[in-house]
């Protein structure tokens, strides 16, 4: 679910940057790809 929301945020034209705060290494690795 987090990856889905992150990818949708990347499609937003009005956002310059997207941040994801997590304590999970698995989520961190996926988001950094």
PQR file with spaces between the fields and no chain letter, atoms N, CA, C, O and H, PARSE charges and radii, in Angstrom:
ATOM       1  N    UNK     1       0.823   -1.191    0.000 -0.4000 1.5000
ATOM       2  CA   UNK     1       0.000    0.000    0.000 -0.0000 2.0000
ATOM       3  C    UNK     1       0.871    1.260    0.000  0.5500 1.7000
ATOM       4  O    UNK     1       0.561    2.223   -0.702 -0.5500 1.4000
ATOM       5  N    UNK     2       1.942    1.261    0.770 -0.4000 1.5000
ATOM       6  CA   UNK     2       2.825    2.424    0.811 -0.0000 2.0000
ATOM       7  C    UNK     2       3.465    2.658   -0.549  0.5500 1.7000
ATOM       8  O    UNK     2       3.570    3.798   -1.001 -0.5500 1.4000
ATOM       9  H    UNK     2       2.193    0.479    1.340  0.4000 1.0000
ATOM      10  N    UNK     3       3.886    1.597   -1.195 -0.4000 1.5000
ATOM      11  CA   UNK     3       4.508    1.728   -2.515 -0.0000 2.0000
ATOM      12  C    UNK     3       3.498    2.277   -3.515  0.5500 1.7000
ATOM      13  O    UNK     3       3.850    3.112   -4.348 -0.5500 1.4000
ATOM      14  H    UNK     3       3.801    0.670   -0.828  0.4000 1.0000
ATOM      15  N    UNK     4       2.273    1.831   -3.448 -0.4000 1.5000
ATOM      16  CA   UNK     4       1.226    2.330   -4.347 -0.0000 2.0000
ATOM      17  C    UNK     4       1.046    3.839   -4.166  0.5500 1.7000
ATOM      18  O    UNK     4       1.024    4.583   -5.147 -0.5500 1.4000
ATOM      19  H    UNK     4       1.987    1.153   -2.772  0.4000 1.0000
ATOM      20  N    UNK     5       0.917    4.285   -2.931 -0.4000 1.5000
ATOM      21  CA   UNK     5       0.734    5.715   -2.647 -0.0000 2.0000
ATOM      22  C    UNK     5       1.971    6.499   -3.082  0.5500 1.7000
ATOM      23  O    UNK     5       1.846    7.582   -3.654 -0.5500 1.4000
ATOM      24  H    UNK     5       0.934    3.680   -2.135  0.4000 1.0000
ATOM      25  N    UNK     6       3.149    5.970   -2.819 -0.4000 1.5000
ATOM      26  CA   UNK     6       4.390    6.631   -3.218 -0.0000 2.0000
ATOM      27  C    UNK     6       4.438    6.822   -4.730  0.5500 1.7000
ATOM      28  O    UNK     6       4.761    7.911   -5.206 -0.5500 1.4000
ATOM      29  H    UNK     6       3.250    5.090   -2.355  0.4000 1.0000
ATOM      30  N    UNK     7       4.124    5.790   -5.478 -0.4000 1.5000
ATOM      31  CA   UNK     7       4.147    5.888   -6.943 -0.0000 2.0000
ATOM      32  C    UNK     7       3.126    6.890   -7.452  0.5500 1.7000
ATOM      33  O    UNK     7       3.398    7.619   -8.406 -0.5500 1.4000
ATOM      34  H    UNK     7       3.862    4.905   -5.092  0.4000 1.0000
ATOM      35  N    UNK     8       1.958    6.936   -6.833 -0.4000 1.5000
ATOM      36  CA   UNK     8       0.932    7.909   -7.232 -0.0000 2.0000
ATOM      37  C    UNK     8       1.399    9.333   -6.931  0.5500 1.7000
ATOM      38  O    UNK     8       1.128   10.253   -7.702 -0.5500 1.4000
ATOM      39  H    UNK     8       1.737    6.343   -6.058  0.4000 1.0000
ATOM      40  N    UNK     9       2.089    9.511   -5.826 -0.4000 1.5000
ATOM      41  CA   UNK     9       2.623   10.837   -5.483 -0.0000 2.0000
ATOM      42  C    UNK     9       3.649   11.298   -6.512  0.5500 1.7000
ATOM      43  O    UNK     9       3.704   12.479   -6.854 -0.5500 1.4000
ATOM      44  H    UNK     9       2.309    8.764   -5.200  0.4000 1.0000
ATOM      45  N    UNK    10       4.449   10.376   -7.000 -0.4000 1.5000
ATOM      46  CA   UNK    10       5.451   10.725   -8.005 -0.0000 2.0000
ATOM      47  C    UNK    10       4.808   11.226   -9.292  0.5500 1.7000
ATOM      48  O    UNK    10       5.434   11.974  -10.043 -0.5500 1.4000
ATOM      49  H    UNK    10       4.403    9.417   -6.723  0.4000 1.0000
ATOM      50  N    UNK    11       3.581   10.827   -9.553 -0.4000 1.5000
ATOM      51  CA   UNK    11       2.868   11.269  -10.751 -0.0000 2.0000
ATOM      52  C    UNK    11       2.260   12.663  -10.598  0.5500 1.7000
ATOM      53  O    UNK    11       1.872   13.280  -11.591 -0.5500 1.4000
ATOM      54  H    UNK    11       3.072   10.220   -8.942  0.4000 1.0000
ATOM      55  N    UNK    12       2.175   13.157   -9.380 -0.4000 1.5000
ATOM      56  CA   UNK    12       1.572   14.470   -9.137 -0.0000 2.0000
ATOM      57  C    UNK    12       2.464   15.562   -9.723  0.5500 1.7000
ATOM      58  O    UNK    12       3.665   15.604   -9.454 -0.5500 1.4000
ATOM      59  H    UNK    12       2.490   12.656   -8.574  0.4000 1.0000
ATOM      60  N    UNK    13       1.879   16.427  -10.510 -0.4000 1.5000
ATOM      61  CA   UNK    13       2.657   17.465  -11.189 -0.0000 2.0000
ATOM      62  C    UNK    13       2.984   18.646  -10.282  0.5500 1.7000
ATOM      63  O    UNK    13       3.913   19.399  -10.574 -0.5500 1.4000
ATOM      64  H    UNK    13       0.903   16.392  -10.728  0.4000 1.0000
ATOM      65  N    UNK    14       2.255   18.823   -9.205 -0.4000 1.5000
ATOM      66  CA   UNK    14       2.474   19.977   -8.332 -0.0000 2.0000
ATOM      67  C    UNK    14       3.478   19.698   -7.216  0.5500 1.7000
ATOM      68  O    UNK    14       3.819   20.606   -6.458 -0.5500 1.4000
ATOM      69  H    UNK    14       1.501   18.212   -8.967  0.4000 1.0000
ATOM      70  N    UNK    15       3.949   18.478   -7.104 -0.4000 1.5000
ATOM      71  CA   UNK    15       4.911   18.137   -6.056 -0.0000 2.0000
ATOM      72  C    UNK    15       6.329   18.171   -6.617  0.5500 1.7000
ATOM      73  O    UNK    15       6.598   17.621   -7.685 -0.5500 1.4000
ATOM      74  H    UNK    15       3.672   17.740   -7.720  0.4000 1.0000
ATOM      75  N    UNK    16       7.224   18.817   -5.891 -0.4000 1.5000
ATOM      76  CA   UNK    16       8.633   18.834   -6.292 -0.0000 2.0000
ATOM      77  C    UNK    16       9.393   17.654   -5.707  0.5500 1.7000
ATOM      78  O    UNK    16      10.304   17.116   -6.338 -0.5500 1.4000
ATOM      79  H    UNK    16       7.006   19.264   -5.023  0.4000 1.0000
ATOM      80  N    UNK    17       9.010   17.252   -4.487 -0.4000 1.5000
ATOM      81  CA   UNK    17       9.678   16.152   -3.803 -0.0000 2.0000
ATOM      82  C    UNK    17       8.649   15.313   -3.055  0.5500 1.7000
ATOM      83  O    UNK    17       7.591   15.799   -2.655 -0.5500 1.4000
ATOM      84  H    UNK    17       8.271   17.689   -3.975  0.4000 1.0000
ATOM      85  N    UNK    18       8.989   14.043   -2.879 -0.4000 1.5000
ATOM      86  CA   UNK    18       8.131   13.127   -2.117 -0.0000 2.0000
ATOM      87  C    UNK    18       9.002   12.472   -1.052  0.5500 1.7000
ATOM      88  O    UNK    18      10.080   11.958   -1.350 -0.5500 1.4000
ATOM      89  H    UNK    18       9.848   13.648   -3.204  0.4000 1.0000
ATOM      90  N    UNK    19       8.530   12.495    0.182 -0.4000 1.5000
ATOM      91  CA   UNK    19       9.260   11.892    1.301 -0.0000 2.0000
ATOM      92  C    UNK    19       8.476   10.710    1.850  0.5500 1.7000
ATOM      93  O    UNK    19       7.247   10.744    1.915 -0.5500 1.4000
ATOM      94  H    UNK    19       7.655   12.913    0.424  0.4000 1.0000
ATOM      95  N    UNK    20       9.195    9.665    2.246 -0.4000 1.5000
ATOM      96  CA   UNK    20       8.585    8.512    2.902 -0.0000 2.0000
ATOM      97  C    UNK    20       9.336    8.293    4.211  0.5500 1.7000
ATOM      98  O    UNK    20      10.548    8.081    4.212 -0.5500 1.4000
ATOM      99  H    UNK    20      10.193    9.637    2.193  0.4000 1.0000
ATOM     100  N    UNK    21       8.615    8.346    5.311 -0.4000 1.5000
ATOM     101  CA   UNK    21       9.211    8.100    6.626 -0.0000 2.0000
ATOM     102  C    UNK    21       8.831    6.689    7.068  0.5500 1.7000
ATOM     103  O    UNK    21       7.650    6.342    7.110 -0.5500 1.4000
ATOM     104  H    UNK    21       7.630    8.518    5.310  0.4000 1.0000
ATOM     105  N    UNK    22       9.834    5.880    7.394 -0.4000 1.5000
ATOM     106  CA   UNK    22       9.578    4.497    7.789 -0.0000 2.0000
ATOM     107  C    UNK    22      10.711    3.987    8.671  0.5500 1.7000
ATOM     108  O    UNK    22      11.832    4.494    8.626 -0.5500 1.4000
ATOM     109  H    UNK    22      10.793    6.161    7.359  0.4000 1.0000
ATOM     110  N    UNK    23      10.401    2.990    9.460 -0.4000 1.5000
ATOM     111  CA   UNK    23      11.450    2.315   10.223 -0.0000 2.0000
ATOM     112  C    UNK    23      11.720    0.929    9.640  0.5500 1.7000
ATOM     113  O    UNK    23      12.465    0.136   10.217 -0.5500 1.4000
ATOM     114  H    UNK    23       9.491    2.578    9.497  0.4000 1.0000
ATOM     115  N    UNK    24      11.109    0.648    8.494 -0.4000 1.5000
ATOM     116  CA   UNK    24      11.243   -0.652    7.843 -0.0000 2.0000
ATOM     117  C    UNK    24      12.320   -0.589    6.758  0.5500 1.7000
ATOM     118  O    UNK    24      12.231    0.226    5.840 -0.5500 1.4000
ATOM     119  H    UNK    24      10.505    1.292    8.025  0.4000 1.0000
ATOM     120  N    UNK    25      13.322   -1.438    6.863 -0.4000 1.5000
ATOM     121  CA   UNK    25      14.357   -1.507    5.829 -0.0000 2.0000
ATOM     122  C    UNK    25      13.791   -1.988    4.504  0.5500 1.7000
ATOM     123  O    UNK    25      14.246   -1.562    3.442 -0.5500 1.4000
ATOM     124  H    UNK    25      13.394   -2.100    7.609  0.4000 1.0000
ATOM     125  N    UNK    26      12.807   -2.868    4.555 -0.4000 1.5000
ATOM     126  CA   UNK    26      12.196   -3.384    3.328 -0.0000 2.0000
ATOM     127  C    UNK    26      11.524   -2.253    2.543  0.5500 1.7000
ATOM     128  O    UNK    26      11.711   -2.138    1.331 -0.5500 1.4000
ATOM     129  H    UNK    26      12.437   -3.214    5.417  0.4000 1.0000
ATOM     130  N    UNK    27      10.756   -1.435    3.225 -0.4000 1.5000
ATOM     131  CA   UNK    27      10.088   -0.313    2.560 -0.0000 2.0000
ATOM     132  C    UNK    27      11.130    0.683    2.054  0.5500 1.7000
ATOM     133  O    UNK    27      11.008    1.198    0.942 -0.5500 1.4000
ATOM     134  H    UNK    27      10.604   -1.529    4.209  0.4000 1.0000
ATOM     135  N    UNK    28      12.137    0.950    2.853 -0.4000 1.5000
ATOM     136  CA   UNK    28      13.202    1.878    2.460 -0.0000 2.0000
ATOM     137  C    UNK    28      13.871    1.423    1.169  0.5500 1.7000
ATOM     138  O    UNK    28      14.088    2.234    0.268 -0.5500 1.4000
ATOM     139  H    UNK    28      12.236    0.532    3.756  0.4000 1.0000
ATOM     140  N    UNK    29      14.198    0.149    1.069 -0.4000 1.5000
ATOM     141  CA   UNK    29      14.861   -0.384   -0.122 -0.0000 2.0000
ATOM     142  C    UNK    29      13.971   -0.264   -1.356  0.5500 1.7000
ATOM     143  O    UNK    29      14.454    0.073   -2.437 -0.5500 1.4000
ATOM     144  H    UNK    29      14.022   -0.510    1.800  0.4000 1.0000
ATOM     145  N    UNK    30      12.688   -0.534   -1.205 -0.4000 1.5000
ATOM     146  CA   UNK    30      11.766   -0.457   -2.343 -0.0000 2.0000
ATOM     147  C    UNK    30      11.620    0.983   -2.815  0.5500 1.7000
ATOM     148  O    UNK    30      11.633    1.247   -4.017 -0.5500 1.4000
ATOM     149  H    UNK    30      12.296   -0.808   -0.327  0.4000 1.0000
ATOM     150  N    UNK    31      11.483    1.904   -1.887 -0.4000 1.5000
ATOM     151  CA   UNK    31      11.285    3.312   -2.236 -0.0000 2.0000
ATOM     152  C    UNK    31      12.533    3.904   -2.888  0.5500 1.7000
ATOM     153  O    UNK    31      12.421    4.774   -3.752 -0.5500 1.4000
ATOM     154  H    UNK    31      11.472    1.689   -0.911  0.4000 1.0000
ATOM     155  N    UNK    32      13.705    3.451   -2.493 -0.4000 1.5000
ATOM     156  CA   UNK    32      14.947    3.993   -3.041 -0.0000 2.0000
ATOM     157  C    UNK    32      15.251    3.490   -4.452  0.5500 1.7000
ATOM     158  O    UNK    32      16.126    4.043   -5.117 -0.5500 1.4000
ATOM     159  H    UNK    32      13.796    2.744   -1.791  0.4000 1.0000
ATOM     160  N    UNK    33      14.565    2.477   -4.915 -0.4000 1.5000
ATOM     161  CA   UNK    33      14.825    1.922   -6.256 -0.0000 2.0000
ATOM     162  C    UNK    33      14.430    2.885   -7.346  0.5500 1.7000
ATOM     163  O    UNK    33      14.582    2.577   -8.528 -0.5500 1.4000
ATOM     164  H    UNK    33      13.854    2.027   -4.374  0.4000 1.0000
